[in-house]
Amino acid sequence: MLTIGEFSRLTHLSIRTLRRYHEAGLLEPAHVDPSSGYRYYDPGQIPTAQVISRLRELDVPLADVRRILLTQDPTVRAHLVGEHLQRLQDQLSRTQAAVASLRRLLRPEPAGVAVELRHAPGWHVAAVRGTVTHEEVLSWYAGAMAELDAVIDAPTGPAGGLYDNALFSEGRGDVLVYLPVAAPVRDLGRVHGTELPPAELAVTVHPGPHDTIDVTYGELGRWVAGHALAVAGPVRETYLVGPRDTPVAEEWRTEIGWPVFKVAGAGPRPV
C-alpha cells in the first residue's frame, strides 16, 4: 500500500486533487483507515490516476470522466473520448478564427477591400436547399456539396451559395448551395434544378482561409453603406478556389456578392 503522499509523488497529482477525485467518486483509495481517515492506494491504481489526469488536462468534465472510467466496452469508451476531442477541435477552430479576425481588425491601417458593382444574369443551377443554424452551416455545406458532386459531372462554373439574412441576424436561416449547369436538371434526392434570378451585386473577393471572412463581410458592408446602397436579398458566395480545389488555404478565393439597389435621392457618403 502507498500513502496518499507517496501516491501523489508517483502520479504527479497533488494530495488536494487526489482528495477531490475521491470525493467525486473518480478514484477511490484502496483503503481508508477508519480511525485516522488516512487514505492508502494500491500501485495498480497509478495508470487509472494518470488517465484521469490526462482527461482533466483536456477539460473533460468530471461527470464525463466518470462515464469513461465506468465503461467496460472499449468501443464506447473510444467514442466518448472522441466526442470530447471533436468538441476541443471545434473550439480550437473557433479560437483560431477569432484570433485571425482580431489581428486583421487591429492592423494600424486597414487596407479595405476592392469592390465592383456587377450585374449577374440568371442561370440554371443544380442545388440543395436547407434551413440551418450558424453552427451547422459548415458541416451541412460539406454534405450538400458531396451530393451535388455525385450528381453533376460537368458543372459550367464554380460552386456557390445563397445565404439568407436571417442566418446572420437570427442565427438560423435558409441556405442554398449550387453548381451551375448548362440546362435544367431533374430532381434526384435532395438535389433539384432551379434558376438563380438576375441580381445587381456589390462584389469583392476574400483571399485565403475563411477565418477572417467576417472581416471582409464587414468591409464590404461598410462600402455598401458608404455608397448609399441597400441590401436587396440573400448574400451570394462563389467559391472561385476552395477546399474542393486545393488543401492550401492561402490559395482559396471566395467571391462575396451583396445584392444591392440604389437608395433614391441619396449620393455617396464618405467611407
Secondary structure, 3 states (H helix, E strand, C coil): CEEHHHHHHHHCCCHHHHHHHHHCCCCCCCEECCCCCCEEECHHHHHHHHHHHHHHHCCCCHHHHHHHHHCCCHHHHHHHHHHHHHHHHHHHHHHHHHHHHHHHHCCCCCCCCCCEEEEECCEEEEEEEEEEECCCHHHHHHHHHHHHHHHCCCCCCCCEEEECHHHHHCCEEEEEEEEECCCCCCCECCEEEEEECCEEEEEEEEECCHHHHHHHHHHHHHHHHHCCEEECCCEEEEEEECCCCCCCHHHCEEEEEEEEEECCCCCCCCC
